[in-house]
Every structure is written in structure tokens, then in C-alpha cells.
Amino acid sequence: MNLKYNEILVRNASLEDAPNLLKWWNDGRVMEHAGFPLGLNTTDNRVIQNIKNHDMINNALLIIEYNKFPIGEMNYKKLDHKSVEIGIKICEEEYQNRGLGKIILSLLISELFSKGFEKILLSTTAENKRAHHVYEKLGFVNTEIKENSWTDQLGNIRSSVIYELIEENFNNQLTKLKEN
């Protein structure tokens, strides 16, 4: 996959990305919103294996670049022939809160709908209000709140929010965004 928009490039992860992924995945500040405030405590070998395990058809690990500099990662996993689950992390702090997430997600969402998927799902922590705002701006609908459904690394009981997006809602939101 190679998705471009101005200075943004979303591309398939390669073995050369392992050092950045290792750094990000082991950083508790980056991973906190995914429920890992202490990071993943993973190794080079595990990261390399993770990259190799993505077949880029049913699941993909993607790198987000801005001006040729890696700033984060995305992924998708095919759930069935009509549904796919996605995730995103802008890992480099100086690139957060700049409106890039909405653009980057739009690139991936457009690509997935063009591949014939009818529904895109994602989940996030209930506390991640910044992400909720972005998802809802893109047309995602909160379909379920899983109260106290899991425990993070520190023993805190956490809740998740499940979002769903269909192409009609996405296109309607894009039209609204262009009008503003």
C-alpha cells in the first residue's frame, strides 16, 4: 500500500522500520492510549516477526511518514469479506494535535472502501476523548461501550468504545468537512 497526500505517505512496514516500531511500542507514553502505560516490553526479534506476519492482504502494518520522516503506524485486519478493523497511532508527539490523524485516517478509509469493504471498525479506550472526536468527525458511530471490560498493565480497570463506519456516513462527513 502506498497512499500519498501532500507531505503524508502511508506505506507498508518493512524490516527497516523495526527500530522505530521497537522504540514506539516500548514507550509507555505512546502506548498508554492502547492500554500499555509501561510499553509493550518487546524485543527486536518480536517486532521483526510481527512485520513478517502481516500479509498485506488480510492484515497490514503500515508506517505513516511526514516529509519522509516516520511519525507513526497504522494497521488493518480483515474480519470477513465485508468488514475490516483498523488502528492508528501518531507516535511522535510533535505531530499530534495538528489535524494529521483525520487526514491519515481518511486516506486509509478511502482505500479500504475502494477495496470493497462495507464496514470499518475500531476500538479505543473510553478515556481517549481526542480520538473519539476525530473518529466522529469522520462519520464513525459509537456502537458499544464496554464498561470495565479489561485491566491495563497497572491493574486499572478500563473501558473501551467500539466505533463503526459505513461508506455513506464517511462520504457525508467528507462533504460537510469540505463545506466548512
N, C-alpha and C positions, 0 to 999 in steps of 0.2 A: 504494500500500500504506500502510496506517495501522494499526500494531499497538501496543496500549497495555497496560501493566501497571503499576499504581501510578504512580510518578513517571517511568516509562520510556515513551518514544514512539519507534517506528521508523517512518520515513516516507520517501517518495520524495525524492530530492535535487532541488533546484530551482536555478535560476541564482543565487538569493540565497545559496546555500551555497558558491559558488565561492571567496570569500575564505578560509573555514575549510579547505576542501579544499586550496587552494593552500598555506596555512600548514602543514597536516599533511603533505602529500605532499612538501614540500621540507625537512622536518625529519628529519634522519638518525636521531635518537633514536626517532621514531615509526616510521620505515620500515626500521629495522635488521632487524627480525624478518622482513621481506619480502625482505631481501637488498639493501637500498639504504641502507647506513650513511651515505651522503652526501646522502640525499634524492633525489628524482626530478629536481630542477633543471628543473621545468616552469614554464609561464607561465600567466597568466590565460586567454589565448585557448585553450590546450590543455585546461585544466580545463573551461572553458565547453563546448568541443566534446565532451569526454568526457561531461559531463552530458547534452548533447543526443543523444549516440549511444546512450544506454540507452533502449530502447523500453518498458520496464516489463512486457513480456510474456515475451520470450525472455531478457532480461537486465535487471538493475536495479541502480542505485546508490542506496543508502539511507543516510539520516542517522539517527544514534542521538542522542536528546535525553534529558537527565535534568533534571527540573524546568524544562523549556523551554530548557535550555542545551545546545547541540551538544557532544557529548563524543567522537564517533567516527563511523565509517562501516562499512557492510556492503555486500555485493554478492552477486548470484547470476547464474549464466549457465546457461541450459538447454542440456544436452549432447545430449539426444534426448528423445523423448516420455515417458521414464520416469526420466531422470537429470538432476540439476542439480548444479552446483558452486557452493560458497559461500565467502565470505571475510569476516573481521571484523577491525577494529582499534578498540580503545578508545584514542583518540589523546591525550586529556587525562589526564596522569599521575595526578592526584589521584583519578581514578575507576577506576584499575586496582587489582587485588588487593582488590576489595570484593565479589566474587561476582556482579557485574553481568553479566559475559560469559556465564555459564551461563544466566542468566535471559533475556538478549537473544537468545542463540542458540536457546533453547527456543521463543521467540516465532516466530522466522523458520522454524525447523524444523517446528513445528506447522502453520504456514501453508502451507509447501511440500508437506507430506504431504496436507493438506486439498485442495490443488490437483491431487492425483493422482500426484505424483511418488512413485516407489518406492525410489529410491536417492539419497542426498545424499553428495557427495564434497567433500573439501577437502584441501589440502596445506599443509604448514608446514615450516619449517626443522627439521632434526634437533636443533638446539640449544634450540629453544623449548619446554623441558620444562613450563613453566607452562601453555602452550596444550595440550600433549599431555594433561595431567592433566584439564583442563576437557573436552576432546573425549571422552576415555574415560569420564568421569563421565556424559556424555550418551548413551553407548552406541555411539559411533564405534569402529570396529575398524581397527587398523593393518593395512593390506593390502599395503603395499610400502614398503621403504626404498630410495631411490635414492641410493646411495653416490657421493660425489664427482661429482655429476651436473651441477653448474653452478658458475660463478665469479661472485663478487659484485663490486661496484664497486672494491674494494680489491685485487682479484686473488686473494682467498682462495677455495680450492676448498671448496664446501659440499655438504651432503647434504640431501635432502628426505624427508619422511614423507608418505605418502598414506593418508588415512583414508576409510572408507565407513560410511554409516549406513543401516540399513533401519528401517522404522517399528516393527516388532516389538521390535527392540533398544532403540529410543528409548522406547517405551511401558514396557518392562520397567524401564529405568533410572529413568524418572519415578516409577514405583510404588515403587521402592527408596528414592528420594530423599524421597518423601512419608512413608515409614515411619520414616525416621531423624529 
